[in-house]
Amino acid sequence: MLNNSLSFSEKVFAEDITKKPTRDGFGTGTVAAGKADERVVVLSADLKESTRAEWFEKEFPKRFIEVGVAEQNMATLAAGMAAAGKIPFITSYAAFSPGRNYEQIRTTIALNNVPVKVMGMHAGVSVGPDGATHQMLEDVGMMRMMPNMVVLVPADAEEAHKAVVAAATYDGPVYIRFGRSTTPVFTTSATPFTIGKALTLWESEKPQVALIAAGPLAYEALLAAKQLAAEGIGSIVLNLGTVKPLDEETVLAAATKAGKVIVIEEHQAAGGAGGAVAELLAQKVPMPMRFAALHNTFGQSGDPQELLAHYGLTAAGIISLAHSFI
């Protein structure tokens, strides 16, 4: 059943649940972080409206820098600002940052271990009509491999706000992944968020599968868990808000109880959250695993929900995978 020890929206399973894009959490989060610490600055690569960076600009115009279409310059400039005592947030579409400026992030930010916060917007196939060029599906893997880099994938706009605020106080580089499409806001201001901790959203008495989800697909995992319970199939649902550092204790506990694991993410099956969980289980408690993700393929243009369904990333797809697995 739903973990009532945590705080969730009363309408968590309602059809009229509030929906917002997780990128909204970046806008509100940077404003909150900026009010708490005057060292916080935001840099944009000519996408301040769609990334919500303009929300910070309106509050703190002197602490906002528009670098233009120059993602490599943005990363390097931010590294210098961080070395001089600022806390820079750099924002662009994930296809461009870290997609285009990976070398600069690696060499000037991660290698020097400076507190630049890299915000990857419009990630995943749910960008929809923008198509494969803009549907970044490799970013979590790219950034997870990078030494010193923390990787956060918030489940909804509320958690995204908390992730941004937490990143501002973390003394090191952080990558946060955001989506453009509206997704259910099922957590509240009281739901805990800590870098490095996973949250158990649902736990049946006799779980047969652990559903470990990163990002907004955690809500689809919850819907799947509810339907599976109605069919007599127990599960545990984890919200993996932090992919790196992985919450090994919570993941191992859930996996051990269930004996089977499905990792769910809007990302390539290789290298992302699924890779992180598989690496852990292979070393500690090897067991059967499946991946609700994209398998060695790029995305395509289409309606966001239709694309999620096509790639098996909705509750129905998760349920079907669970049926074939249990």
C-alpha positions in Angstrom: 0.0 0.0 0.0 1.0 3.7 -0.3 3.6 4.6 2.3 1.6 6.8 4.6 4.6 7.6 6.7 5.5 10.0 3.9 3.5 13.0 2.8 1.7 12.8 -0.5 -1.0 14.7 -2.3 -4.5 13.6 -1.2 -5.3 13.2 -4.9 -2.3 11.0 -5.6 -4.5 8.6 -7.7 -7.2 11.0 -8.7 -7.7 11.8 -12.4 -7.6 15.5 -11.7 -4.3 15.5 -9.9 -2.3 18.7 -10.4 0.2 18.5 -13.2 3.3 20.6 -13.7 6.6 20.2 -15.6 9.5 19.4 -13.4 11.3 22.4 -15.0 9.0 24.6 -13.0 10.8 23.3 -9.9 14.0 24.8 -11.3 12.4 28.2 -11.6 11.0 28.3 -8.1 14.0 26.5 -6.6 16.6 28.9 -7.9 14.6 31.8 -6.6 14.5 30.2 -3.2 18.2 29.4 -3.3 19.0 32.9 -4.5 17.1 34.4 -1.6 19.0 32.2 0.9 22.4 32.8 -0.5 23.5 35.8 -2.5 26.4 33.8 -4.1 23.8 31.9 -6.3 23.9 33.0 -9.9 22.1 31.6 -13.0 23.6 31.4 -16.5 21.4 30.7 -19.6 22.3 29.7 -23.1 19.6 31.7 -24.9 16.7 29.6 -23.5 15.7 31.5 -20.4 11.9 31.3 -21.0 11.6 27.5 -21.7 14.1 26.6 -19.0 12.4 28.8 -16.5 15.7 30.7 -15.9 13.8 33.9 -16.4 12.0 33.4 -13.1 15.4 33.9 -11.4 16.2 36.8 -13.7 13.1 38.7 -12.7 14.0 38.4 -9.0 17.8 38.9 -9.3 18.6 40.6 -12.7 22.2 41.5 -11.6 22.9 37.8 -10.8 21.6 36.5 -14.1 23.9 36.1 -17.2 22.7 35.4 -20.7 25.6 33.9 -22.6 23.8 33.2 -25.9 24.0 30.1 -27.9 27.4 29.1 -26.4 27.0 26.2 -24.1 30.8 25.4 -23.9 31.5 29.0 -22.9 28.7 28.9 -20.3 30.2 25.8 -18.6 33.7 27.3 -18.6 32.6 30.7 -17.4 30.6 29.1 -14.6 33.7 27.1 -13.5 35.6 30.3 -13.2 32.8 31.9 -11.2 32.7 28.9 -8.9 36.4 29.1 -8.3 35.9 32.7 -7.4 33.3 31.9 -4.7 30.0 31.9 -6.6 27.4 29.1 -6.8 26.5 29.0 -10.5 23.6 27.2 -12.1 23.9 26.7 -15.8 20.8 25.8 -17.8 20.0 24.6 -21.3 18.3 21.7 -22.9 20.0 18.4 -21.9 20.7 17.7 -25.6 23.0 20.7 -25.5 24.2 20.7 -21.8 25.6 18.2 -21.2 25.1 17.0 -24.8 27.3 19.7 -26.4 29.6 20.9 -23.6 30.5 17.5 -22.0 34.2 18.2 -22.4 34.0 21.6 -20.7 31.9 20.1 -17.8 34.4 17.3 -17.4 37.6 19.3 -17.6 36.7 22.7 -16.0 33.9 21.7 -13.6 34.2 18.0 -12.5 38.0 17.7 -12.6 38.4 20.8 -10.5 35.5 19.7 -8.3 33.9 23.2 -8.2 30.3 23.7 -7.2 28.7 24.3 -10.6 25.1 23.0 -10.9 24.3 21.7 -14.4 20.6 21.8 -15.2 19.6 19.5 -18.1 16.1 20.5 -19.4 13.6 18.9 -21.7 15.1 15.4 -21.3 13.5 12.2 -22.3 11.0 11.2 -25.1 8.2 13.3 -23.5 9.7 16.4 -25.2 7.4 14.9 -27.9 7.2 16.7 -31.3 10.8 18.0 -31.0 12.0 14.6 -32.0 15.1 12.5 -31.6 17.6 15.3 -31.8 16.2 17.0 -28.7 15.1 13.9 -26.8 18.2 13.4 -24.7 18.3 9.8 -23.5 21.9 9.4 -22.6 22.5 12.3 -20.1 22.2 10.3 -16.8 24.7 7.8 -18.0 27.1 10.5 -19.2 27.0 12.4 -16.0 26.9 9.3 -13.7 30.3 8.2 -15.1 31.9 11.5 -14.3 34.0 11.6 -11.1 32.8 14.1 -8.4 29.4 14.6 -10.1 26.1 14.1 -8.2 23.2 13.1 -10.4 19.6 13.9 -9.4 16.4 13.0 -11.3 13.4 14.5 -9.5 10.0 12.8 -9.6 7.8 15.9 -9.9 7.9 19.7 -9.7 7.8 19.8 -5.9 10.8 17.4 -5.6 12.6 19.3 -8.4 12.3 22.5 -6.3 13.8 20.7 -3.3 16.6 19.2 -5.4 17.6 22.6 -6.7 17.6 24.1 -3.2 19.7 21.1 -1.9 22.1 21.4 -4.8 22.8 25.0 -4.0 24.1 24.0 -0.5 26.1 21.0 -1.8 29.8 21.7 -2.0 30.5 20.2 -5.4 29.2 19.7 -8.9 25.6 18.5 -9.4 23.6 17.5 -12.4 19.8 17.7 -12.3 17.5 16.4 -15.0 14.2 18.0 -15.9 11.3 17.4 -18.2 9.1 19.8 -20.3 5.8 17.9 -20.3 3.4 18.3 -17.4 3.5 15.4 -15.0 1.6 14.6 -11.8 2.7 16.5 -8.6 2.2 13.7 -6.1 4.6 14.8 -3.4 4.1 17.8 -1.1 6.3 20.3 0.6 6.4 17.9 3.6 7.7 15.0 1.6 11.4 14.5 2.6 14.2 14.9 0.1 17.9 14.3 0.8 20.7 14.0 -1.7 21.7 10.3 -1.7 18.4 8.9 -0.3 15.7 6.9 -2.1 12.1 7.0 -0.9 9.9 4.0 -0.5 6.5 5.1 -2.0 4.7 1.8 -1.8 5.2 -1.5 -0.1 3.0 -4.6 -0.1 3.0 -7.2 2.7 4.5 -9.8 0.4 6.3 -8.1 -2.4 7.1 -10.1 -5.5 8.9 -7.4 -7.5 10.7 -4.1 -6.7 9.8 -1.3 -9.0 12.7 1.2 -8.9 11.9 4.4 -10.8 13.9 7.5 -11.6 12.1 10.8 -12.4 8.4 11.4 -13.2 8.0 7.7 -14.1 7.8 7.0 -10.4 4.2 8.0 -10.6 3.6 5.5 -13.4 5.2 2.9 -11.1 2.8 3.8 -8.4 -0.2 3.4 -10.7 1.3 0.0 -11.8 1.7 -1.0 -8.1 -1.9 -0.2 -7.4 -3.2 -2.3 -10.3 -0.8 -5.2 -9.6 -2.1 -5.2 -6.0 -5.6 -5.5 -7.2 -4.4 -8.6 -9.2 -2.8 -10.1 -6.0 0.7 -9.2 -7.0 2.7 -7.4 -4.3 5.4 -4.8 -5.0 7.7 -2.2 -3.6 8.0 1.1 -5.3 11.2 3.2 -4.8 11.6 6.8 -6.0 15.3 7.0 -7.0 15.5 10.8 -6.8 19.3 10.4 -6.5 21.0 8.2 -9.1 24.5 9.1 -7.8 25.4 8.6 -5.1 23.1 5.6 -5.1 21.2 4.8 -1.9 22.6 1.3 -1.7 21.0 0.4 1.6 17.5 1.1 0.5 17.9 -0.4 -2.9 19.4 -3.6 -1.5 16.6 -3.9 1.1 13.9 -3.5 -1.5 15.5 -5.9 -3.9 16.2 -8.5 -1.2 12.6 -8.4 0.0 11.1 -8.8 -3.5 13.7 -11.1 -5.2 13.1 -9.5 -8.6 13.7 -5.9 -9.8 12.4 -3.7 -12.6 14.1 -0.4 -13.1 12.0 2.3 -14.8 13.4 5.4 -16.5 12.9 7.7 -19.5 16.5 7.0 -20.6 18.5 4.4 -22.4 18.5 1.1 -20.6 22.3 1.2 -20.8 24.2 3.4 -18.4 21.5 5.2 -16.5 19.6 4.4 -13.2 19.2 0.8 -14.4 23.0 0.5 -14.9 23.6 1.9 -11.4 21.2 -0.6 -9.8 22.5 -3.5 -11.9 26.1 -2.8 -10.9 25.1 -2.8 -7.2 23.0 -6.0 -7.3 25.6 -7.8 -9.4 28.2 -7.3 -6.6 25.9 -7.7 -3.6 22.8 -9.9 -4.3 22.6 -11.0 -8.0 18.9 -11.5 -9.0 16.6 -11.4 -12.1 16.2 -7.8 -13.5 14.3 -6.1 -16.2 14.4 -2.6 -17.6 11.5 -0.4 -18.6 13.5 2.0 -20.7 14.6 2.6 -24.3 16.8 -0.2 -25.6 19.5 0.9 -28.0 17.2 3.3 -29.9 16.7 7.0 -30.4 13.3 8.6 -29.8 10.9 10.0 -32.4 8.4 12.8 -32.9 5.0 12.3 -31.4 2.6 13.1 -28.6 4.4 12.7 -25.3 1.9 10.2 -23.8 1.8 8.2 -27.0 5.6 8.0 -27.0 5.8 6.9 -23.4 3.2 4.2 -24.2 5.0 3.2 -27.3 8.3 2.6 -25.4 6.5 0.8 -22.5 7.0 3.6 -20.0 3.5 4.0 -18.8 1.8 2.0 -16.0 0.4 -0.4 -18.6 3.8 -1.1 -19.9 5.3 -1.7 -16.4 2.4 -4.0 -15.6 2.9 -6.0 -18.8 6.7 -6.3 -18.0 5.9 -7.4 -14.5 3.4 -10.1 -15.8 6.1 -11.5 -18.1 8.6 -11.5 -15.3 6.8 -13.0 -12.3 
